[in-house]
Amino acid sequence: MAQHALVTGSSHGLGAHLAARLAADGWKVTGLGRRPASETPGTPGVDHLQADLSRPETLERITDRLGEAPDLIVHNAVSYPPRPAHELSLAELEDVFRVNALVPYRLTLDLLAATPDTRFTSIVVINSESMFHADRDSGAYAASKAALRVLTGSLADACRSRNTAVATLLLGPLADPDKVAQLQRVAARRGVDEAEITRVFLRKSNPDLVIEELIDFDACYRSVQYLAGLGRAANGMLCRLDGGSAGSLI
Ligand SMILES: NC(=O)c1ccc[n+]([C@@H]2O[C@H](COP(=O)([O-])OP(=O)(O)OC[C@H]3O[C@@H](n4cnc5c(N)ncnc54)[C@H](OP(=O)(O)O)[C@@H]3O)[C@@H](O)[C@H]2O)c1
């Protein structure tokens, strides 16, 4: 029987890619996102669950719908704050923390509680190197990802004696289509090579990373595959795909 994977934030961006690749590799995939199924890529093999993770009542609905934990859970959904951190209301700050940190934590605990320990469960939590660099604009996002990192460590500890592995995939700037299109427009306007513009962008936006290219979605998928394939050895693991040094290599 096909193994079951849940990918949150599968209606767009990286999550849509991960869900499609898992389905193509034979997984039975439940994808979760806020928008209705008609506005998702509609990938064959991906069953869309419309749910708003910022709403407290959503959690119970998801656990009821899924029952036992899927064999693989990829916590990928993200709420990017609509404005700089210092302009956010308390309610907006709470939404960001709920989607980015609190729901992945609580949903994992609830699903594992309903799952017999004879079944192995792999949990991959997508995080961001931006948690190392908060400035006045990005503070809320960075803090929510830092909270996610700490909660993920705590989950891994709670799973030590379980048939479960909780791992983090920490990513740097992704080659998402919007960012790539924007860089292509700048390159065309300035009459220079796209690769050169990308290098300039990365040096300015992420001076402590040692990468010159955006990270492609498929490298992320292969990292998820790798972490899931490690079995229990991946518990507590942090896999960095971010050209990252957090300053230490420079
Ligand atoms: N993009 C980057 O450069 C970058 C860099 C490092 C790490 N990351 C990490 O990679 C992951 C994917 O990022 P991305 O840029 O690909 O994201 P994205 O394109 O903005 O997609 C976010 C996904 O999360 C879903 N989502 C947002 N709010 C939600 C809510 N309240 N309830 C349910 N679903 C919700 C969205 O669903 P709807 O669209 O249906 O609302 C969408 O499917 C995130 O964990 C992010 O932190 C990204």
PDBQT file of the ligand as one rigid body, heavy atoms in Angstrom, charges set to zero:
ROOT
HETATM    1  N1  LIG A 301      11.002  31.459  -0.075  1.00  0.00    +0.000 N 
HETATM    2  C1  LIG A 301      12.218  31.447   0.461  1.00  0.00    +0.000 C 
HETATM    3  O1  LIG A 301      13.178  32.047  -0.059  1.00  0.00    +0.000 OA
HETATM    4  C2  LIG A 301      12.466  30.649   1.737  1.00  0.00    +0.000 A 
HETATM    5  C3  LIG A 301      13.737  30.684   2.322  1.00  0.00    +0.000 A 
HETATM    6  C4  LIG A 301      13.993  29.924   3.459  1.00  0.00    +0.000 A 
HETATM    7  C5  LIG A 301      12.995  29.120   3.983  1.00  0.00    +0.000 A 
HETATM    8  N2  LIG A 301      11.767  29.121   3.411  1.00  0.00    +0.000 N 
HETATM    9  C6  LIG A 301      10.717  28.274   4.014  1.00  0.00    +0.000 C 
HETATM   10  O2  LIG A 301      10.186  27.415   3.024  1.00  0.00    +0.000 OA
HETATM   11  C7  LIG A 301       8.811  27.153   3.308  1.00  0.00    +0.000 C 
HETATM   12  C8  LIG A 301       7.964  27.478   2.069  1.00  0.00    +0.000 C 
HETATM   13  O3  LIG A 301       8.096  28.862   1.798  1.00  0.00    +0.000 OA
HETATM   14  P1  LIG A 301       7.522  29.488   0.440  1.00  0.00    +0.000 P 
HETATM   15  O4  LIG A 301       8.255  30.765   0.237  1.00  0.00    +0.000 OA
HETATM   16  O5  LIG A 301       7.516  28.439  -0.631  1.00  0.00    +0.000 OA
HETATM   17  O6  LIG A 301       6.020  29.849   0.866  1.00  0.00    +0.000 OA
HETATM   18  P2  LIG A 301       4.815  30.411  -0.047  1.00  0.00    +0.000 P 
HETATM   19  O7  LIG A 301       5.100  30.290  -1.479  1.00  0.00    +0.000 OA
HETATM   20  O8  LIG A 301       4.409  31.742   0.510  1.00  0.00    +0.000 OA
HETATM   21  O9  LIG A 301       3.654  29.363   0.306  1.00  0.00    +0.000 OA
HETATM   22  C9  LIG A 301       3.191  29.312   1.622  1.00  0.00    +0.000 C 
HETATM   23  C10 LIG A 301       2.209  28.177   1.745  1.00  0.00    +0.000 C 
HETATM   24  O10 LIG A 301       1.710  28.188   3.102  1.00  0.00    +0.000 OA
HETATM   25  C11 LIG A 301       0.294  28.257   3.055  1.00  0.00    +0.000 C 
HETATM   26  N3  LIG A 301      -0.253  29.046   4.144  1.00  0.00    +0.000 N 
HETATM   27  C12 LIG A 301       0.028  30.325   4.498  1.00  0.00    +0.000 A 
HETATM   28  N4  LIG A 301      -0.744  30.722   5.525  1.00  0.00    +0.000 NA
HETATM   29  C13 LIG A 301      -1.530  29.655   5.818  1.00  0.00    +0.000 A 
HETATM   30  C14 LIG A 301      -2.556  29.447   6.763  1.00  0.00    +0.000 A 
HETATM   31  N5  LIG A 301      -2.958  30.400   7.613  1.00  0.00    +0.000 N 
HETATM   32  N6  LIG A 301      -3.169  28.236   6.779  1.00  0.00    +0.000 NA
HETATM   33  C15 LIG A 301      -2.804  27.267   5.913  1.00  0.00    +0.000 A 
HETATM   34  N7  LIG A 301      -1.858  27.405   5.000  1.00  0.00    +0.000 NA
HETATM   35  C16 LIG A 301      -1.223  28.601   4.943  1.00  0.00    +0.000 A 
HETATM   36  C17 LIG A 301      -0.026  28.937   1.731  1.00  0.00    +0.000 C 
HETATM   37  O11 LIG A 301      -1.354  28.576   1.388  1.00  0.00    +0.000 OA
HETATM   38  P3  LIG A 301      -2.279  29.596   0.545  1.00  0.00    +0.000 P 
HETATM   39  O12 LIG A 301      -1.374  30.147  -0.537  1.00  0.00    +0.000 OA
HETATM   40  O13 LIG A 301      -3.361  28.691   0.060  1.00  0.00    +0.000 OA
HETATM   41  O14 LIG A 301      -2.711  30.657   1.508  1.00  0.00    +0.000 OA
HETATM   42  C18 LIG A 301       1.022  28.324   0.805  1.00  0.00    +0.000 C 
HETATM   43  O15 LIG A 301       0.611  27.065   0.349  1.00  0.00    +0.000 OA
HETATM   44  C19 LIG A 301       8.445  28.011   4.531  1.00  0.00    +0.000 C 
HETATM   45  O16 LIG A 301       8.467  27.220   5.693  1.00  0.00    +0.000 OA
HETATM   46  C20 LIG A 301       9.536  29.079   4.543  1.00  0.00    +0.000 C 
HETATM   47  O17 LIG A 301       9.772  29.575   5.842  1.00  0.00    +0.000 OA
HETATM   48  C21 LIG A 301      11.466  29.860   2.298  1.00  0.00    +0.000 A 
ENDROOT
TORSDOF 0
